[in-house]
Amino acid sequence: MRKNVLYIVCASLISVAFAALGYFLFAASYMRLFEAVKDLGYSIAFYFCGIFGIEFSMPPSVGAPSEIIPDIPLIPDDAGAFADKCGAYFRLLFSADNFKGWWGSATTTLALVCKIVVLILPCAILLALLIKRIYRQSNTKHDIDTVPLKMYKWVRKMTYEPIKNFIVGFVGFVRAHKWVWVCWLLLWAFNLNLVSIAAAFLAFYFRFTVSFDFSELYPQLRNLFVDLQVPLKAVPLWCYLLLAMYLLG
């Protein structure tokens, strides 16, 4: 019972911390959500007006740059300028000067690695021989803990094991109460701008199904990359890699 109370207090503190992070660090995500929901409302109205043949006089807001999330200067405003930049990039990438520069950098790095290996190799061989010699010696003190081992066991018993048991128990508590981790996931979906991205996609979908205007694809993709700045900057890349490895099994 006492542990359950501690788990509830810990879960409550974590929830408050997540909400505080949303208020202080991710406020732009919630303002961007207001923009996306507004676009979604206009698109739904446009969708039903198109179905029933009603004239829709509101200007299209889907694909317009966000006034909340800062723009990405490297991404051009229109598809033509983007195609020109891509062509210039690939021409530079496969140019002779770029290949010469890459080859020179690769040879310099390879020479440095070879120097490091040559310097470390003798020390590694000596260390391996020393470890091998130590393990060849027979042990005459069977079933007797040395003083360092006793200290290690005491420190482990007083620090590591209680912390580990609490963490394992808390994880089991969270798993047993689905609403806790579902609320956390929803909170972080709002914080990381994922809900805004979903709302913006639905807004584009409802408008595109009626207008079928392919010129709206590029502005929507551009806005998608702008919106993705929030989760990509907030969460390190290695976290996404670990999540992908976990999901892929």
Backbone as CSV, one residue per row, in Angstrom:
resi,resn,N_x,N_y,N_z,CA_x,CA_y,CA_z,C_x,C_y,C_z
1,MET,0.828,-1.213,0.000,0.000,0.000,0.000,0.858,1.257,0.000
2,ARG,1.906,1.210,0.851,2.796,2.375,0.937,3.505,2.614,-0.386
3,LYS,3.903,1.521,-1.054,4.566,1.667,-2.349,3.620,2.217,-3.393
4,ASN,2.363,1.812,-3.362,1.390,2.341,-4.322,1.211,3.842,-4.151
5,VAL,1.206,4.301,-2.891,1.105,5.733,-2.649,2.312,6.456,-3.234
6,LEU,3.507,5.877,-3.044,4.718,6.480,-3.616,4.648,6.502,-5.137
7,TYR,4.139,5.434,-5.721,4.021,5.385,-7.178,3.042,6.440,-7.685
8,ILE,1.921,6.627,-6.975,0.932,7.632,-7.374,1.526,9.032,-7.276
9,VAL,2.266,9.295,-6.179,2.911,10.601,-6.016,3.935,10.835,-7.122
10,CYS,4.721,9.803,-7.433,5.740,9.930,-8.487,5.095,10.169,-9.847
11,ALA,4.017,9.429,-10.144,3.318,9.617,-11.418,2.715,11.010,-11.506
12,SER,2.189,11.513,-10.395,1.610,12.862,-10.384,2.676,13.918,-10.621
13,LEU,3.837,13.749,-9.986,4.928,14.716,-10.169,5.429,14.704,-11.613
14,ILE,5.523,13.517,-12.195,5.959,13.424,-13.592,4.945,14.092,-14.510
15,SER,3.669,13.906,-14.225,2.627,14.536,-15.047,2.700,16.058,-14.953
16,VAL,2.898,16.559,-13.733,3.025,18.009,-13.548,4.266,18.523,-14.283
17,ALA,5.366,17.759,-14.228,6.588,18.173,-14.925,6.369,18.213,-16.435
18,PHE,5.675,17.228,-16.989,5.395,17.214,-18.422,4.526,18.406,-18.817
19,ALA,3.517,18.699,-17.985,2.646,19.840,-18.280,3.416,21.156,-18.194
20,ALA,4.323,21.260,-17.206,5.134,22.471,-17.082,6.066,22.635,-18.274
21,LEU,6.628,21.539,-18.765,7.463,21.606,-19.964,6.647,22.087,-21.155
22,GLY,5.412,21.608,-21.255,4.552,22.061,-22.342,4.275,23.553,-22.275
23,TYR,4.119,24.066,-21.063,3.805,25.494,-20.910,5.027,26.371,-21.161
24,PHE,6.179,25.969,-20.642,7.359,26.828,-20.705,8.198,26.608,-21.970
25,LEU,8.257,25.366,-22.476,9.138,25.073,-23.609,8.409,24.815,-24.914
26,PHE,7.165,24.351,-24.846,6.455,23.950,-26.062,5.176,24.743,-26.271
27,ALA,5.157,25.977,-25.796,3.958,26.800,-25.966,3.650,27.031,-27.445
28,ALA,4.701,27.094,-28.281,4.495,27.308,-29.716,3.705,26.165,-30.342
29,SER,3.848,24.949,-29.810,3.107,23.815,-30.360,1.607,24.001,-30.179
30,TYR,1.198,24.559,-29.053,-0.224,24.745,-28.795,-0.773,25.912,-29.624
31,MET,0.047,26.940,-29.841,-0.398,28.030,-30.713,-0.470,27.560,-32.159
32,ARG,0.462,26.705,-32.547,0.423,26.126,-33.888,-0.794,25.214,-34.048
33,LEU,-1.193,24.538,-32.966,-2.383,23.694,-33.008,-3.629,24.533,-33.296
34,PHE,-3.683,25.732,-32.719,-4.809,26.621,-32.995,-4.873,26.965,-34.482
35,GLU,-3.702,27.233,-35.090,-3.653,27.498,-36.531,-4.151,26.298,-37.331
36,ALA,-3.650,25.099,-36.965,-4.009,23.895,-37.714,-5.493,23.583,-37.592
37,VAL,-6.053,23.748,-36.387,-7.484,23.486,-36.200,-8.317,24.498,-36.989
38,LYS,-7.853,25.743,-37.041,-8.562,26.749,-37.846,-8.541,26.362,-39.329
39,ASP,-7.367,25.934,-39.818,-7.274,25.475,-41.208,-8.183,24.269,-41.447
40,LEU,-8.229,23.375,-40.451,-9.074,22.187,-40.585,-10.543,22.578,-40.674
41,GLY,-10.959,23.557,-39.884,-12.352,24.016,-39.958,-12.681,24.600,-41.318
42,TYR,-11.777,25.422,-41.863,-12.006,25.978,-43.203,-12.064,24.880,-44.261
43,SER,-11.176,23.883,-44.120,-11.138,22.810,-45.117,-12.392,21.960,-45.061
44,ILE,-12.894,21.692,-43.857,-14.136,20.913,-43.739,-15.301,21.690,-44.361
45,ALA,-15.322,22.994,-44.093,-16.373,23.820,-44.708,-16.248,23.805,-46.223
46,PHE,-15.011,23.902,-46.746,-14.771,23.846,-48.190,-15.187,22.493,-48.759
47,TYR,-14.933,21.429,-47.996,-15.262,20.072,-48.423,-16.778,19.914,-48.609
48,PHE,-17.547,20.318,-47.612,-18.995,20.152,-47.705,-19.609,21.122,-48.720
49,CYS,-19.011,22.314,-48.842,-19.504,23.235,-49.880,-19.266,22.650,-51.257
50,GLY,-18.118,21.985,-51.439,-17.838,21.356,-52.721,-18.768,20.201,-53.016
51,ILE,-19.113,19.430,-51.984,-20.012,18.292,-52.184,-21.416,18.752,-52.581
52,PHE,-21.903,19.767,-51.901,-23.273,20.224,-52.142,-23.366,21.370,-53.147
53,GLY,-22.239,21.718,-53.787,-22.263,22.741,-54.817,-22.519,24.135,-54.293
54,ILE,-22.082,24.420,-53.081,-22.261,25.742,-52.474,-20.991,26.553,-52.694
55,GLU,-21.136,27.798,-53.043,-19.970,28.659,-53.272,-19.261,28.930,-51.941
56,PHE,-17.935,28.778,-51.960,-17.117,29.001,-50.757,-16.249,30.226,-50.993
57,SER,-16.495,31.277,-50.249,-15.824,32.555,-50.493,-14.595,32.788,-49.622
58,MET,-14.354,31.910,-48.621,-13.207,32.113,-47.728,-11.912,31.805,-48.481
59,PRO,-10.854,32.604,-48.283,-9.581,32.320,-48.942,-8.950,31.056,-48.372
60,PRO,-8.274,30.260,-49.202,-7.660,29.020,-48.705,-6.521,29.330,-47.742
61,SER,-6.533,28.647,-46.587,-5.470,28.841,-45.597,-4.514,27.659,-45.535
62,VAL,-4.913,26.525,-46.128,-4.040,25.354,-46.141,-2.828,25.636,-47.027
63,GLY,-1.657,25.329,-46.527,-0.432,25.568,-47.283,0.191,26.914,-47.016
64,ALA,-0.511,27.795,-46.326,0.065,29.101,-45.989,1.127,28.924,-44.912
65,PRO,2.223,29.695,-44.962,3.279,29.563,-43.938,2.740,29.846,-42.543
66,SER,3.268,29.133,-41.580,2.842,29.320,-40.198,3.397,30.630,-39.645
67,GLU,2.583,31.292,-38.849,3.021,32.509,-38.189,3.620,32.231,-36.817
68,ILE,3.642,30.970,-36.408,4.129,30.587,-35.079,5.492,29.903,-35.163
69,ILE,5.575,28.820,-35.950,6.818,28.062,-36.075,7.741,28.798,-37.034
70,PRO,8.997,29.048,-36.659,9.917,29.767,-37.547,10.172,29.013,-38.838
71,ASP,10.322,29.759,-39.902,10.515,29.179,-41.227,11.911,28.583,-41.355
72,ILE,12.081,27.713,-42.372,13.389,27.127,-42.692,13.922,27.833,-43.926
73,PRO,14.947,28.676,-43.787,15.422,29.457,-44.945,15.922,28.606,-46.103
74,LEU,16.417,27.393,-45.808,16.984,26.558,-46.866,15.928,26.001,-47.808
75,ILE,14.682,25.934,-47.359,13.626,25.371,-48.196,12.955,26.498,-48.976
76,PRO,12.989,26.444,-50.306,12.375,27.512,-51.124,10.868,27.585,-50.938
77,ASP,10.315,28.718,-51.378,8.878,28.950,-51.210,8.028,28.200,-52.226
78,ASP,8.572,27.920,-53.415,7.766,27.255,-54.442,8.518,26.064,-55.006
79,ALA,7.793,25.194,-55.699,8.364,23.953,-56.209,9.423,24.199,-57.276
80,GLY,9.259,25.240,-58.099,10.246,25.517,-59.141,11.605,25.861,-58.565
81,ALA,11.615,26.732,-57.557,12.886,27.091,-56.918,13.498,25.890,-56.211
82,PHE,12.656,25.010,-55.655,13.169,23.803,-55.003,13.845,22.880,-56.010
83,ALA,13.238,22.715,-57.185,13.835,21.870,-58.226,15.173,22.454,-58.695
84,ASP,15.244,23.779,-58.839,16.501,24.409,-59.242,17.596,24.176,-58.210
85,LYS,17.249,24.301,-56.932,18.245,24.095,-55.879,18.708,22.641,-55.818
86,CYS,17.772,21.711,-56.029,18.149,20.292,-56.041,19.095,19.987,-57.194
87,GLY,18.798,20.546,-58.356,19.685,20.334,-59.503,21.072,20.889,-59.255
88,ALA,21.162,22.094,-58.689,22.457,22.696,-58.390,23.212,21.871,-57.353
89,TYR,22.487,21.341,-56.365,23.130,20.541,-55.319,23.751,19.268,-55.899
90,PHE,22.993,18.538,-56.731,23.514,17.281,-57.273,24.629,17.534,-58.280
91,ARG,24.566,18.644,-59.008,25.677,18.964,-59.913,26.958,19.224,-59.118
92,LEU,26.823,19.901,-57.991,27.983,20.155,-57.146,28.455,18.889,-56.459
93,LEU,27.495,18.027,-56.059,27.852,16.800,-55.349,28.690,15.865,-56.211
94,PHE,28.341,15.755,-57.474,29.047,14.815,-58.359,30.084,15.512,-59.243
95,SER,30.537,16.684,-58.840,31.550,17.387,-59.610,32.941,16.825,-59.305
96,ALA,33.881,17.076,-60.225,35.250,16.576,-60.054,35.931,17.239,-58.859
97,ASP,35.711,18.531,-58.663,36.345,19.232,-57.540,35.868,18.669,-56.197
98,ASN,34.578,18.361,-56.111,34.056,17.808,-54.867,34.640,16.426,-54.589
99,PHE,34.809,15.606,-55.647,35.388,14.275,-55.472,36.847,14.370,-55.027
100,LYS,37.582,15.315,-55.596,38.975,15.488,-55.189,39.065,15.915,-53.723
101,GLY,38.197,16.819,-53.327,38.193,17.255,-51.934,37.827,16.127,-50.984
102,TRP,36.835,15.315,-51.370,36.434,14.193,-50.531,37.552,13.165,-50.421
103,TRP,38.222,12.871,-51.527,39.303,11.884,-51.517,40.475,12.374,-50.668
104,GLY,40.787,13.661,-50.767,41.860,14.207,-49.941,41.519,14.133,-48.461
105,SER,40.282,14.426,-48.100,39.869,14.339,-46.703,39.889,12.896,-46.209
106,ALA,39.458,11.958,-47.067,39.433,10.550,-46.671,40.843,10.012,-46.428
107,THR,41.797,10.360,-47.296,43.165,9.884,-47.116,43.800,10.484,-45.858
108,THR,43.523,11.749,-45.572,44.046,12.373,-44.352,43.502,11.690,-43.108
109,THR,42.206,11.408,-43.096,41.592,10.733,-41.954,42.129,9.322,-41.793
110,LEU,42.314,8.606,-42.914,42.834,7.241,-42.856,44.257,7.231,-42.303
111,ALA,45.081,8.195,-42.704,46.442,8.273,-42.181,46.442,8.527,-40.674
112,LEU,45.541,9.387,-40.194,45.445,9.660,-38.765,45.015,8.420,-37.985
113,VAL,44.048,7.676,-38.523,43.599,6.451,-37.861,44.721,5.430,-37.782
114,CYS,45.496,5.305,-38.851,46.625,4.362,-38.855,47.661,4.741,-37.799
115,LYS,47.939,6.028,-37.646,48.881,6.472,-36.629,48.396,6.125,-35.225
116,ILE,47.098,6.344,-34.981,46.536,6.039,-33.661,46.609,4.548,-33.374
117,VAL,46.300,3.717,-34.387,46.342,2.264,-34.198,47.765,1.804,-33.896
118,VAL,48.741,2.354,-34.607,50.140,1.976,-34.377,50.588,2.369,-32.977
119,LEU,50.124,3.506,-32.477,50.502,3.942,-31.133,49.835,3.112,-30.035
120,ILE,48.584,2.724,-30.250,47.837,2.016,-29.219,48.127,0.520,-29.208
121,LEU,48.484,-0.043,-30.344,48.636,-1.488,-30.468,49.613,-2.092,-29.452
122,PRO,50.830,-1.550,-29.243,51.730,-2.155,-28.236,51.136,-2.146,-26.833
123,CYS,50.473,-1.040,-26.456,49.853,-0.972,-25.125,48.742,-2.004,-24.990
124,ALA,47.967,-2.189,-26.051,46.888,-3.175,-26.009,47.443,-4.591,-25.872
125,ILE,48.554,-4.881,-26.577,49.155,-6.214,-26.478,49.685,-6.462,-25.067
126,LEU,50.363,-5.459,-24.476,50.870,-5.604,-23.108,49.739,-5.798,-22.107
127,LEU,48.653,-5.058,-22.272,47.512,-5.192,-21.376,46.885,-6.571,-21.484
128,ALA,46.792,-7.093,-22.703,46.227,-8.434,-22.900,47.102,-9.501,-22.256
129,LEU,48.422,-9.370,-22.397,49.337,-10.334,-21.776,49.257,-10.273,-20.251
130,LEU,49.123,-9.054,-19.700,49.028,-8.895,-18.254,47.746,-9.530,-17.708
131,ILE,46.641,-9.314,-18.400,45.373,-9.911,-17.963,45.428,-11.435,-18.056
132,LYS,46.049,-11.919,-19.102,46.166,-13.367,-19.269,47.008,-13.979,-18.165
133,ARG,48.062,-13.281,-17.767,48.924,-13.780,-16.687,48.194,-13.773,-15.354
134,ILE,47.402,-12.735,-15.114,46.661,-12.660,-13.848,45.662,-13.805,-13.739
135,TYR,44.979,-14.121,-14.816,43.971,-15.167,-14.770,44.577,-16.571,-14.732
136,ARG,45.858,-16.673,-15.044,46.512,-17.986,-14.941,46.801,-18.367,-13.498
137,GLN,46.924,-17.355,-12.621,47.237,-17.632,-11.225,46.049,-18.309,-10.548
138,SER,46.335,-19.317,-9.747,45.277,-20.055,-9.060,44.770,-19.276,-7.863
139,ASN,43.497,-19.461,-7.572,42.861,-18.790,-6.446,42.850,-19.722,-5.237
140,THR,43.448,-19.286,-4.140,43.538,-20.112,-2.923,42.521,-19.705,-1.868
141,LYS,41.812,-18.587,-2.102,40.828,-18.105,-1.111,39.422,-18.326,-1.655
142,HIS,38.985,-19.572,-1.516,37.665,-19.914,-2.020,36.592,-19.540,-1.005
143,ASP,35.439,-19.055,-1.517,34.279,-18.710,-0.690,34.579,-17.653,0.359
144,ILE,35.577,-16.787,0.106,35.916,-15.700,1.026,35.897,-14.400,0.237
145,ASP,35.068,-13.461,0.653,34.976,-12.169,-0.025,36.127,-11.274,0.403
146,THR,36.730,-10.648,-0.559,37.774,-9.682,-0.250,37.142,-8.395,0.285
147,VAL,37.967,-7.524,0.857,37.464,-6.273,1.413,36.826,-5.403,0.326
148,PRO,37.456,-5.239,-0.855,36.793,-4.454,-1.904,35.460,-5.055,-2.337
149,LEU,35.398,-6.410,-2.379,34.144,-7.047,-2.775,33.058,-6.833,-1.724
150,LYS,33.436,-6.878,-0.440,32.466,-6.602,0.625,31.945,-5.174,0.530
151,MET,32.834,-4.208,0.256,32.414,-2.818,0.116,31.472,-2.651,-1.071
152,TYR,31.802,-3.335,-2.166,30.957,-3.253,-3.353,29.567,-3.806,-3.068
153,LYS,29.502,-4.933,-2.393,28.200,-5.532,-2.088,27.387,-4.638,-1.160
154,TRP,28.073,-3.998,-0.205,27.351,-3.116,0.721,26.792,-1.897,-0.006
155,VAL,27.635,-1.292,-0.865,27.177,-0.126,-1.629,26.038,-0.519,-2.555
156,ARG,26.150,-1.675,-3.184,25.093,-2.155,-4.085,23.791,-2.365,-3.323
157,LYS,23.886,-2.948,-2.129,22.691,-3.220,-1.328,22.014,-1.941,-0.851
158,MET,22.811,-0.901,-0.556,22.262,0.329,0.001,21.805,1.326,-1.064
159,THR,22.331,1.211,-2.287,22.012,2.220,-3.308,21.350,1.611,-4.543
160,TYR,22.054,0.727,-5.220,21.590,0.230,-6.511,20.306,-0.597,-6.394
161,GLU,20.296,-1.553,-5.474,19.154,-2.464,-5.382,17.856,-1.752,-4.998
162,PRO,17.841,-0.836,-4.004,16.575,-0.129,-3.721,16.092,0.720,-4.895
163,ILE,17.028,1.400,-5.566,16.635,2.226,-6.715,16.091,1.345,-7.843
164,LYS,16.769,0.232,-8.093,16.321,-0.679,-9.146,14.940,-1.246,-8.825
165,ASN,14.740,-1.671,-7.568,13.444,-2.235,-7.184,12.325,-1.205,-7.315
166,PHE,12.632,0.053,-6.947,11.604,1.092,-7.055,11.260,1.356,-8.516
167,ILE,12.283,1.443,-9.373,12.041,1.717,-10.789,11.252,0.580,-11.433
168,VAL,11.655,-0.666,-11.134,10.935,-1.820,-11.701,9.480,-1.835,-11.229
169,GLY,9.269,-1.555,-9.944,7.908,-1.510,-9.422,7.088,-0.376,-10.019
170,PHE,7.742,0.778,-10.224,7.025,1.917,-10.800,6.641,1.647,-12.250
171,VAL,7.548,1.033,-13.006,7.222,0.677,-14.391,6.060,-0.307,-14.436
172,GLY,6.048,-1.285,-13.517,4.929,-2.209,-13.446,3.625,-1.513,-13.079
173,PHE,3.711,-0.512,-12.187,2.523,0.253,-11.812,1.966,1.021,-13.006
174,VAL,2.856,1.651,-13.776,2.416,2.414,-14.952,1.805,1.490,-15.994
175,ARG,2.421,0.337,-16.201,1.864,-0.610,-17.173,0.504,-1.136,-16.727
176,ALA,0.332,-1.319,-15.434,-0.941,-1.836,-14.937,-2.053,-0.795,-15.030
177,HIS,-1.705,0.473,-15.032,-2.698,1.549,-15.125,-2.538,2.237,-16.476
178,LYS,-3.262,1.742,-17.455,-3.107,2.186,-18.843,-3.344,3.675,-19.006
179,TRP,-4.277,4.236,-18.257,-4.633,5.638,-18.424,-3.458,6.563,-18.111
180,VAL,-2.511,6.103,-17.270,-1.367,6.946,-16.910,-0.485,7.176,-18.130
181,TRP,-0.019,6.074,-18.738,0.899,6.252,-19.866,0.179,6.746,-21.121
182,VAL,-1.128,6.483,-21.243,-1.878,7.050,-22.368,-1.954,8.571,-22.238
183,CYS,-2.191,9.062,-21.026,-2.213,10.516,-20.811,-0.849,11.131,-21.092
184,TRP,0.211,10.437,-20.701,1.563,10.949,-20.977,1.822,11.004,-22.476
185,LEU,1.419,9.950,-23.182,1.617,9.945,-24.634,0.844,11.075,-25.305
186,LEU,-0.392,11.290,-24.879,-1.183,12.373,-25.457,-0.562,13.730,-25.145
187,LEU,-0.073,13.880,-23.924,0.538,15.152,-23.537,1.766,15.449,-24.382
188,TRP,2.588,14.420,-24.608,3.780,14.636,-25.427,3.444,14.753,-26.915
189,ALA,2.348,14.165,-27.336,1.901,14.376,-28.715,1.537,15.836,-28.940
190,PHE,0.924,16.458,-27.940,0.641,17.893,-28.029,1.928,18.702,-27.917
191,ASN,2.801,18.341,-26.973,4.034,19.100,-26.762,4.934,19.086,-27.994
192,LEU,5.048,17.933,-28.627,5.968,17.779,-29.755,5.340,18.147,-31.095
193,ASN,4.182,18.779,-31.056,3.548,19.312,-32.272,2.981,18.218,-33.178
194,LEU,2.889,16.992,-32.661,2.404,15.893,-33.493,0.907,16.021,-33.768
195,VAL,0.151,16.518,-32.797,-1.286,16.704,-33.005,-1.523,17.787,-34.056
196,SER,-0.695,18.831,-34.024,-0.817,19.890,-35.039,-0.524,19.341,-36.430
197,ILE,0.485,18.478,-36.530,0.822,17.876,-37.822,-0.339,17.031,-38.333
198,ALA,-0.971,16.257,-37.446,-2.120,15.449,-37.855,-3.293,16.328,-38.282
199,ALA,-3.550,17.401,-37.546,-4.647,18.309,-37.909,-4.366,18.985,-39.245
200,ALA,-3.089,19.382,-39.482,-2.729,20.011,-40.755,-2.899,19.037,-41.913
201,PHE,-2.571,17.766,-41.684,-2.751,16.763,-42.739,-4.232,16.587,-43.072
202,LEU,-5.079,16.510,-42.042,-6.514,16.374,-42.288,-7.065,17.597,-43.018
203,ALA,-6.555,18.776,-42.654,-6.997,19.995,-43.345,-6.633,19.933,-44.822
204,PHE,-5.416,19.477,-45.116,-5.006,19.342,-46.519,-5.844,18.279,-47.226
205,TYR,-6.108,17.172,-46.538,-6.861,16.075,-47.160,-8.265,16.525,-47.560
206,PHE,-8.969,17.177,-46.652,-10.340,17.594,-46.952,-10.372,18.610,-48.099
207,ARG,-9.358,19.451,-48.172,-9.344,20.431,-49.265,-8.942,19.769,-50.582
208,PHE,-7.935,18.887,-50.528,-7.414,18.295,-51.761,-8.435,17.364,-52.406
209,THR,-9.264,16.665,-51.612,-10.250,15.753,-52.180,-11.281,16.474,-53.034
210,VAL,-11.453,17.783,-52.803,-12.407,18.565,-53.591,-11.695,19.348,-54.692
211,SER,-10.616,20.030,-54.326,-9.928,20.875,-55.316,-9.082,20.050,-56.288
212,PHE,-8.472,18.956,-55.786,-7.583,18.112,-56.577,-6.519,18.957,-57.282
213,ASP,-5.994,19.946,-56.551,-5.001,20.863,-57.088,-3.615,20.405,-56.629
214,PHE,-2.820,19.848,-57.579,-1.516,19.297,-57.217,-0.502,20.389,-56.869
215,SER,-0.800,21.619,-57.215,0.105,22.703,-56.852,0.119,22.954,-55.345
216,GLU,-0.864,22.393,-54.625,-0.919,22.555,-53.180,-0.060,21.525,-52.443
217,LEU,0.478,20.539,-53.167,1.275,19.497,-52.523,2.575,20.045,-51.954
218,TYR,3.303,20.822,-52.740,4.596,21.317,-52.272,4.472,22.225,-51.052
219,PRO,3.554,23.224,-51.045,3.424,24.040,-49.826,3.088,23.214,-48.590
220,GLN,2.294,22.152,-48.766,1.945,21.322,-47.615,3.158,20.542,-47.119
221,LEU,3.960,20.014,-48.052,5.181,19.310,-47.655,6.170,20.266,-46.987
222,ARG,6.244,21.472,-47.492,7.126,22.471,-46.886,6.680,22.774,-45.455
223,ASN,5.385,22.943,-45.254,4.873,23.182,-43.912,5.102,21.989,-42.989
224,LEU,5.063,20.777,-43.571,5.323,19.580,-42.778,6.745,19.608,-42.214
225,PHE,7.730,19.951,-43.062,9.111,20.028,-42.592,9.287,21.136,-41.556
226,VAL,8.554,22.230,-41.724,8.607,23.310,-40.736,8.053,22.829,-39.400
227,ASP,6.929,22.104,-39.433,6.328,21.598,-38.199,7.201,20.539,-37.539
228,LEU,7.935,19.775,-38.345,8.781,18.720,-37.782,10.004,19.272,-37.049
229,GLN,10.247,20.570,-37.154,11.363,21.157,-36.410,11.201,20.940,-34.907
230,VAL,9.978,20.997,-34.431,9.747,20.898,-32.980,10.173,19.528,-32.441
231,PRO,9.650,18.399,-32.966,10.086,17.109,-32.416,11.550,16.791,-32.718
232,LEU,12.054,17.225,-33.873,13.434,16.899,-34.221,14.438,17.670,-33.361
233,LYS,14.091,18.894,-32.965,14.978,19.672,-32.094,14.840,19.279,-30.626
234,ALA,13.644,18.853,-30.235,13.403,18.557,-28.822,13.942,17.190,-28.417
235,VAL,13.905,16.227,-29.331,14.314,14.852,-29.022,15.565,14.514,-29.824
236,PRO,16.633,14.022,-29.181,17.857,13.664,-29.920,17.599,12.562,-30.938
237,LEU,18.451,12.538,-31.957,18.283,11.563,-33.032,18.419,10.130,-32.520
238,TRP,19.317,9.906,-31.543,19.537,8.537,-31.074,18.285,7.985,-30.380
239,CYS,17.447,8.855,-29.829,16.187,8.382,-29.233,15.259,7.819,-30.304
240,TYR,15.198,8.489,-31.458,14.371,7.971,-32.555,14.932,6.654,-33.079
241,LEU,16.258,6.535,-33.114,16.861,5.284,-33.570,16.542,4.140,-32.613
242,LEU,16.625,4.406,-31.301,16.282,3.372,-30.323,14.814,2.990,-30.426
243,LEU,13.949,3.994,-30.619,12.525,3.695,-30.768,12.263,2.867,-32.019
244,ALA,12.940,3.184,-33.119,12.773,2.418,-34.349,13.252,0.962,-34.165
245,MET,14.391,0.804,-33.477,14.893,-0.557,-33.221,13.921,-1.336,-32.340
246,TYR,13.313,-0.667,-31.367,12.365,-1.351,-30.483,11.095,-1.758,-31.244
247,LEU,10.608,-0.847,-32.090,9.380,-1.136,-32.836,9.603,-2.234,-33.882
248,LEU,10.822,-2.245,-34.454,11.117,-3.247,-35.474,11.468,-4.603,-34.872
249,GLY,11.616,-4.630,-33.571,11.795,-5.900,-32.877,13.218,-6.387,-32.786
